[in-house]
Amino acid sequence: MQLRVKLIVVMTSKIFIPTKPQAASRVRVSRYGSYHLKPYADFLKECTFFLKSLKKLHPAMTGMFEVDLEVICKRPRNPTNEYPRSDIDNYVKGYLDAITKAGLFWEDDIQVIKLVATKRYQETGEDYGAILRVTELKSV
C-alpha cells in the first residue's frame, strides 16, 4: 500500500543570482586533504557571498522545498552547440551547495524534494547568471 501525502504551497521566492555559472568540479584528493579546482571554488565563494546578503529575507528553515533553477550561461562568440557544454546536474550542484553554505532557505539541500532545472545561453542584452525559484511546501 502506497501512502501519499498532500502538499500545499506556503511561500514562493524568486531570485536572480548575478554570478557567472560554473559547473561543479570533481573533488580532488591529495595527501593534504580534498579540494575543488580554482574556477569552481571561486564560483562557490562569490555565489555564497551574494546569497548571504539575502539571508535576512530568507533564513534557513526546516521543511520541504521545491526548486526551479534556470542557468543562463555566457554565450561564446562561436558556440559549437545550441546549448552550454557542462552537465546540468553539475550546475545544479554548485547552486544548491552555495545556497546551503549561505544558510538561505534550507538547512541542508536534502530538504529539496522536487527539482526542475534548465540551462541555456543568454539572449542578446540579457545578463548571465541564474534564476532561482524556491517554493516552501507543507504537508497536510
MDAnalysis code that builds the backbone (N, CA, C; Angstrom):
import MDAnalysis as mda
import numpy as np

u = mda.Universe.empty(420, n_residues=140, atom_resindex=np.repeat(np.arange(140), 3), trajectory=True)
u.add_TopologyAttr("name", ["N", "CA", "C"] * 140)
u.add_TopologyAttr("resid", np.arange(1, 141))
u.add_TopologyAttr("resname", ["MET", "GLN", "LEU", "ARG", "VAL", "LYS", "LEU", "ILE", "VAL", "VAL", "MET", "THR", "SER", "LYS", "ILE", "PHE", "ILE", "PRO", "THR", "LYS", "PRO", "GLN", "ALA", "ALA", "SER", "ARG", "VAL", "ARG", "VAL", "SER", "ARG", "TYR", "GLY", "SER", "TYR", "HIS", "LEU", "LYS", "PRO", "TYR", "ALA", "ASP", "PHE", "LEU", "LYS", "GLU", "CYS", "THR", "PHE", "PHE", "LEU", "LYS", "SER", "LEU", "LYS", "LYS", "LEU", "HIS", "PRO", "ALA", "MET", "THR", "GLY", "MET", "PHE", "GLU", "VAL", "ASP", "LEU", "GLU", "VAL", "ILE", "CYS", "LYS", "ARG", "PRO", "ARG", "ASN", "PRO", "THR", "ASN", "GLU", "TYR", "PRO", "ARG", "SER", "ASP", "ILE", "ASP", "ASN", "TYR", "VAL", "LYS", "GLY", "TYR", "LEU", "ASP", "ALA", "ILE", "THR", "LYS", "ALA", "GLY", "LEU", "PHE", "TRP", "GLU", "ASP", "ASP", "ILE", "GLN", "VAL", "ILE", "LYS", "LEU", "VAL", "ALA", "THR", "LYS", "ARG", "TYR", "GLN", "GLU", "THR", "GLY", "GLU", "ASP", "TYR", "GLY", "ALA", "ILE", "LEU", "ARG", "VAL", "THR", "GLU", "LEU", "LYS", "SER", "VAL"])
u.atoms.positions = np.array([
    [0.835, -1.169, 0.000],
    [0.000, 0.000, 0.000],
    [0.892, 1.248, 0.000],
    [0.593, 2.144, -0.916],
    [1.389, 3.369, -1.028],
    [0.658, 4.515, -0.328],
    [1.379, 5.191, 0.552],
    [0.813, 6.306, 1.299],
    [1.221, 7.603, 0.618],
    [0.274, 8.431, 0.267],
    [0.561, 9.709, -0.376],
    [0.265, 10.845, 0.583],
    [1.149, 11.824, 0.582],
    [0.980, 12.997, 1.428],
    [0.617, 14.164, 0.531],
    [-0.372, 14.930, 0.922],
    [-0.768, 16.104, 0.154],
    [0.078, 17.293, 0.588],
    [0.645, 18.001, -0.389],
    [1.490, 19.151, -0.109],
    [0.799, 20.438, -0.543],
    [0.971, 21.482, 0.252],
    [0.454, 22.797, -0.120],
    [1.616, 23.789, -0.159],
    [1.453, 24.807, -0.974],
    [2.476, 25.844, -1.108],
    [2.339, 26.833, 0.041],
    [3.452, 27.088, 0.732],
    [3.469, 28.053, 1.825],
    [3.942, 29.403, 1.301],
    [5.048, 29.385, 0.514],
    [5.636, 30.628, 0.037],
    [6.507, 30.326, -1.180],
    [6.543, 31.241, -2.142],
    [7.433, 31.112, -3.292],
    [8.278, 32.376, -3.397],
    [9.569, 32.194, -3.625],
    [10.504, 33.310, -3.777],
    [11.244, 33.164, -5.098],
    [11.542, 34.291, -5.721],
    [12.286, 34.286, -6.978],
    [13.480, 35.221, -6.817],
    [14.674, 34.717, -7.182],
    [15.914, 35.476, -7.033],
    [16.732, 35.329, -8.309],
    [17.364, 36.429, -8.737],
    [18.347, 36.360, -9.816],
    [19.725, 36.388, -9.175],
    [20.540, 35.389, -9.472],
    [21.894, 35.295, -8.930],
    [22.865, 35.742, -10.026],
    [23.485, 36.919, -9.867],
    [24.289, 37.506, -10.943],
    [25.755, 37.044, -10.965],
    [25.980, 35.745, -10.852],
    [27.339, 35.218, -10.930],
    [27.460, 34.348, -12.175],
    [28.636, 34.326, -12.773],
    [28.859, 33.509, -13.962],
    [28.724, 32.038, -13.581],
    [27.808, 31.296, -14.208],
    [27.616, 29.890, -13.855],
    [28.895, 29.073, -14.048],
    [29.127, 28.181, -13.121],
    [30.288, 27.290, -13.169],
    [29.829, 25.918, -12.704],
    [30.043, 24.924, -13.525],
    [29.669, 23.564, -13.151],
    [30.582, 23.074, -12.037],
    [30.032, 22.292, -11.137],
    [30.823, 21.740, -10.028],
    [31.881, 20.801, -10.574],
    [33.080, 20.927, -10.040],
    [34.169, 20.038, -10.450],
    [34.209, 18.845, -9.511],
    [34.847, 17.796, -9.951],
    [35.037, 16.643, -9.078],
    [36.007, 17.032, -7.959],
    [35.776, 16.488, -6.802],
    [36.651, 16.764, -5.675],
    [38.001, 16.092, -5.937],
    [39.067, 16.843, -5.761],
    [40.423, 16.313, -5.903],
    [40.922, 15.928, -4.519],
    [41.652, 14.840, -4.446],
    [42.171, 14.369, -3.170],
    [43.696, 14.304, -3.260],
    [44.342, 14.891, -2.281],
    [45.795, 14.817, -2.204],
    [46.158, 14.323, -0.813],
    [47.426, 14.179, -0.559],
    [47.813, 13.715, 0.774],
    [47.554, 14.772, 1.839],
    [47.261, 16.016, 1.415],
    [46.993, 17.111, 2.349],
    [45.501, 17.349, 2.573],
    [44.663, 16.621, 1.874],
    [43.224, 16.788, 2.033],
    [42.523, 16.834, 0.688],
    [41.262, 17.216, 0.691],
    [40.488, 17.283, -0.549],
    [40.184, 18.741, -0.889],
    [39.974, 18.984, -2.170],
    [39.721, 20.349, -2.629],
    [39.039, 20.326, -3.997],
    [38.435, 21.471, -4.360],
    [37.860, 21.669, -5.692],
    [38.830, 22.495, -6.520],
    [38.700, 22.412, -7.832],
    [39.529, 23.233, -8.715],
    [39.190, 24.705, -8.509],
    [40.137, 25.585, -8.801],
    [40.014, 27.019, -8.533],
    [38.772, 27.674, -9.162],
    [38.437, 27.415, -10.456],
    [37.250, 28.089, -11.006],
    [35.972, 27.792, -10.215],
    [35.803, 26.526, -9.801],
    [34.608, 26.182, -9.033],
    [34.674, 26.751, -7.614],
    [35.837, 26.696, -7.005],
    [35.995, 27.250, -5.651],
    [35.706, 28.756, -5.658],
    [36.181, 29.459, -6.686],
    [35.915, 30.900, -6.802],
    [34.429, 31.170, -7.015],
    [33.778, 30.357, -7.864],
    [32.332, 30.491, -8.093],
    [31.576, 30.306, -6.788],
    [31.907, 29.253, -6.062],
    [31.218, 28.956, -4.811],
    [31.375, 30.096, -3.814],
    [32.561, 30.663, -3.735],
    [32.830, 31.779, -2.817],
    [32.017, 33.015, -3.211],
    [32.023, 33.364, -4.509],
    [31.304, 34.546, -4.993],
    [29.795, 34.383, -4.842],
    [29.296, 33.220, -5.206],
    [27.854, 32.957, -5.129],
    [27.378, 32.948, -3.670],
    [28.144, 32.320, -2.795],
    [27.795, 32.277, -1.378],
    [27.786, 33.678, -0.782],
    [28.777, 34.492, -1.138],
    [28.844, 35.869, -0.647],
    [27.582, 36.644, -1.043],
    [27.160, 36.509, -2.306],
    [25.944, 37.191, -2.759],
    [24.715, 36.680, -1.999],
    [24.592, 35.369, -1.872],
    [23.411, 34.789, -1.231],
    [23.328, 35.124, 0.262],
    [24.475, 35.265, 0.925],
    [24.463, 35.639, 2.349],
    [23.849, 37.014, 2.561],
    [23.934, 37.887, 1.547],
    [23.326, 39.215, 1.667],
    [21.803, 39.143, 1.696],
    [21.229, 38.016, 1.286],
    [19.775, 37.835, 1.276],
    [19.266, 37.020, 2.458],
    [20.173, 36.621, 3.332],
    [19.825, 35.707, 4.429],
    [18.733, 36.240, 5.342],
    [18.717, 37.546, 5.590],
    [17.688, 38.113, 6.469],
    [16.296, 37.995, 5.855],
    [16.224, 38.038, 4.520],
    [14.932, 37.919, 3.838],
    [14.431, 36.479, 3.791],
    [15.370, 35.532, 3.705],
    [15.015, 34.121, 3.554],
    [15.889, 33.244, 4.446],
    [15.708, 33.278, 5.760],
    [16.558, 32.467, 6.644],
    [16.310, 30.973, 6.446],
    [17.292, 30.175, 6.814],
    [17.171, 28.722, 6.700],
    [16.065, 28.214, 7.610],
    [15.285, 27.253, 7.089],
    [14.162, 26.696, 7.841],
    [14.139, 25.185, 7.677],
    [13.399, 24.540, 8.539],
    [13.138, 23.120, 8.362],
    [11.937, 23.024, 7.433],
    [11.732, 21.895, 6.840],
    [10.597, 21.716, 5.948],
    [11.041, 21.196, 4.601],
    [10.121, 21.239, 3.640],
    [10.365, 20.717, 2.296],
    [10.344, 21.855, 1.290],
    [11.127, 21.694, 0.230],
    [11.234, 22.745, -0.767],
    [11.205, 22.177, -2.181],
    [10.659, 22.989, -3.065],
    [10.674, 22.712, -4.500],
    [11.544, 23.793, -5.127],
    [12.480, 23.406, -6.006],
    [13.403, 24.353, -6.610],
    [13.279, 24.304, -8.123],
    [13.180, 25.482, -8.723],
    [13.204, 25.637, -10.174],
    [14.408, 26.524, -10.474],
    [15.398, 25.981, -11.177],
    [16.642, 26.691, -11.440],
    [16.848, 26.824, -12.948],
    [16.989, 28.059, -13.399],
    [17.285, 28.330, -14.808],
    [18.686, 28.924, -14.875],
    [19.624, 28.159, -15.445],
    [21.016, 28.579, -15.546],
    [21.206, 29.262, -16.898],
    [21.667, 30.512, -16.857],
    [21.854, 31.305, -18.075],
    [23.354, 31.514, -18.257],
    [23.928, 30.795, -19.214],
    [25.375, 30.822, -19.439],
    [25.761, 31.890, -20.450],
    [26.987, 32.378, -20.291],
    [27.514, 33.373, -21.219],
    [27.678, 32.721, -22.589],
    [27.169, 33.407, -23.617],
    [27.247, 32.859, -24.969],
    [28.641, 33.116, -25.544],
    [29.314, 32.051, -26.010],
    [30.614, 32.253, -26.659],
    [30.424, 32.887, -28.037],
    [31.493, 33.449, -28.580],
    [31.377, 34.090, -29.900],
    [30.896, 33.125, -30.969],
    [31.472, 31.958, -30.994],
    [31.094, 30.931, -31.976],
    [30.777, 29.627, -31.255],
    [29.549, 29.498, -30.725],
    [29.221, 28.278, -29.975],
    [29.231, 27.051, -30.892],
    [29.746, 25.931, -30.367],
    [29.749, 24.690, -31.140],
    [28.417, 23.951, -31.015],
    [27.663, 24.237, -29.962],
    [26.340, 23.628, -29.742],
    [25.309, 24.723, -29.536],
    [24.054, 24.320, -29.559],
    [22.966, 25.260, -29.277],
    [22.739, 25.393, -27.774],
    [23.497, 24.666, -26.987],
    [23.319, 24.636, -25.540],
    [24.697, 24.606, -24.867],
    [24.781, 25.039, -23.618],
    [26.053, 25.020, -22.888],
    [26.600, 23.596, -22.723],
    [27.920, 23.473, -22.686],
    [28.601, 22.176, -22.670],
    [28.484, 21.394, -21.372],
    [28.613, 22.019, -20.252],
    [28.668, 21.290, -18.978],
    [27.355, 20.586, -18.665],
    [27.466, 19.514, -17.893],
    [26.283, 18.748, -17.482],
    [25.404, 19.593, -16.565],
    [24.109, 19.490, -16.768],
    [23.163, 20.306, -16.000],
    [23.196, 19.954, -14.509],
    [23.413, 18.688, -14.183],
    [23.448, 18.309, -12.769],
    [24.636, 18.935, -12.041],
    [25.731, 19.195, -12.750],
    [26.877, 19.854, -12.122],
    [26.612, 21.339, -11.868],
    [25.851, 21.985, -12.764],
    [25.438, 23.373, -12.497],
    [24.546, 23.421, -11.259],
    [23.573, 22.513, -11.204],
    [22.628, 22.472, -10.082],
    [23.372, 22.249, -8.768],
    [24.313, 21.325, -8.757],
    [25.088, 21.033, -7.548],
    [25.765, 22.292, -7.020],
    [26.351, 23.078, -7.913],
    [27.025, 24.302, -7.497],
    [26.095, 25.282, -6.808],
    [24.929, 25.522, -7.410],
    [23.991, 26.477, -6.819],
    [23.388, 25.954, -5.515],
    [23.032, 24.680, -5.455],
    [22.479, 24.135, -4.211],
    [23.516, 24.168, -3.091],
    [24.778, 23.866, -3.413],
    [25.834, 23.948, -2.402],
    [25.993, 25.375, -1.886],
    [25.944, 26.357, -2.786],
    [26.091, 27.756, -2.379],
    [24.927, 28.200, -1.492],
    [23.715, 27.787, -1.824],
    [22.539, 28.149, -1.018],
    [22.656, 27.543, 0.381],
    [23.055, 26.284, 0.452],
    [23.217, 25.620, 1.738],
    [24.317, 26.296, 2.558],
    [25.439, 26.583, 1.922],
    [26.567, 27.212, 2.616],
    [26.208, 28.612, 3.128],
    [25.362, 29.331, 2.381],
    [24.945, 30.673, 2.776],
    [23.876, 30.658, 3.870],
    [23.276, 29.498, 4.137],
    [22.220, 29.413, 5.150],
    [20.926, 30.048, 4.675],
    [20.677, 29.966, 3.378],
    [19.498, 30.567, 2.771],
    [18.441, 29.486, 2.532],
    [17.204, 29.744, 2.818],
    [16.044, 28.879, 2.617],
    [16.075, 27.624, 3.492],
    [17.010, 26.710, 3.256],
    [17.029, 25.436, 3.970],
    [18.332, 25.257, 4.736],
    [18.301, 24.294, 5.664],
    [19.495, 23.968, 6.440],
    [20.413, 23.033, 5.668],
    [19.832, 22.160, 4.853],
    [20.602, 21.222, 4.039],
    [19.794, 20.927, 2.777],
    [20.483, 20.738, 1.655],
    [19.743, 20.528, 0.409],
    [19.050, 19.167, 0.339],
    [19.156, 18.372, 1.384],
    [18.381, 17.140, 1.466],
    [16.884, 17.472, 1.582],
    [16.581, 18.716, 1.993],
    [15.192, 19.158, 2.152],
    [14.520, 19.473, 0.813],
    [15.285, 19.504, -0.274],
    [14.713, 19.738, -1.605],
    [14.106, 18.427, -2.086],
    [12.777, 18.415, -2.285],
    [12.107, 17.179, -2.687],
    [11.719, 17.179, -4.159],
    [11.772, 18.353, -4.800],
    [11.465, 18.429, -6.227],
    [12.398, 19.456, -6.848],
    [12.936, 19.115, -8.014],
    [13.889, 19.981, -8.685],
    [13.602, 19.996, -10.182],
    [13.508, 21.202, -10.735],
    [13.368, 21.385, -12.178],
    [14.515, 22.299, -12.594],
    [15.319, 21.867, -13.562],
    [16.474, 22.652, -13.961],
    [16.557, 22.764, -15.480],
    [16.959, 23.947, -15.949],
    [17.205, 24.180, -17.368],
    [18.509, 24.944, -17.501],
    [19.153, 24.785, -18.653],
    [20.360, 25.557, -18.955],
    [20.231, 26.066, -20.379],
    [20.771, 27.258, -20.589],
    [20.705, 27.870, -21.910],
    [21.733, 28.979, -22.003],
    [21.963, 29.437, -23.250],
    [22.815, 30.605, -23.441],
    [21.988, 31.868, -23.235],
    [22.655, 32.946, -22.866],
    [21.983, 34.216, -22.674],
    [21.468, 34.750, -24.016],
    [20.374, 35.450, -23.959],
    [19.821, 36.129, -25.132],
    [20.533, 37.469, -25.288],
    [20.394, 38.096, -26.430],
    [21.015, 39.398, -26.676],
    [20.534, 40.414, -25.638],
    [21.480, 41.079, -24.992],
    [21.138, 42.087, -23.992],
    [20.797, 41.533, -22.622],
    [20.844, 40.237, -22.442],
    [20.496, 39.594, -21.173],
    [21.766, 39.301, -20.375],
    [21.698, 39.429, -19.058],
    [22.825, 39.097, -18.194],
    [22.881, 37.586, -17.970],
    [24.091, 37.070, -17.787],
    [24.220, 35.660, -17.419],
    [24.114, 35.533, -15.911],
    [23.799, 34.352, -15.454],
    [23.600, 34.089, -14.033],
    [22.622, 32.947, -13.872],
    [21.775, 33.039, -12.872],
    [20.768, 32.007, -12.646],
    [19.508, 32.625, -12.069],
    [18.381, 32.104, -12.510],
    [17.091, 32.487, -11.944],
    [16.652, 31.335, -11.055],
    [16.467, 31.635, -9.782],
    [16.128, 30.632, -8.782],
    [14.723, 30.903, -8.262],
    [13.880, 29.895, -8.334],
    [12.539, 29.968, -7.747],
    [12.468, 28.879, -6.681],
    [12.230, 29.280, -5.453],
    [12.152, 28.333, -4.340],
    [10.753, 28.392, -3.758],
    [10.135, 27.242, -3.656],
    [8.794, 27.146, -3.099],
    [8.843, 26.301, -1.826],
    [8.400, 26.896, -0.738],
    [8.329, 26.153, 0.518],
    [7.029, 25.362, 0.527],
    [7.122, 24.082, 0.861],
    [5.958, 23.197, 0.862],
    [5.659, 22.717, 2.272],
    [4.392, 22.423, 2.517],
    [3.962, 21.925, 3.818],
    [3.014, 20.749, 3.581],
    [3.169, 19.696, 4.351],
    [2.267, 18.558, 4.202],
    [1.007, 18.774, 5.046],
    [-0.114, 18.320, 4.509],
    [-1.386, 18.421, 5.229],
    [-2.028, 17.071, 5.358],
])
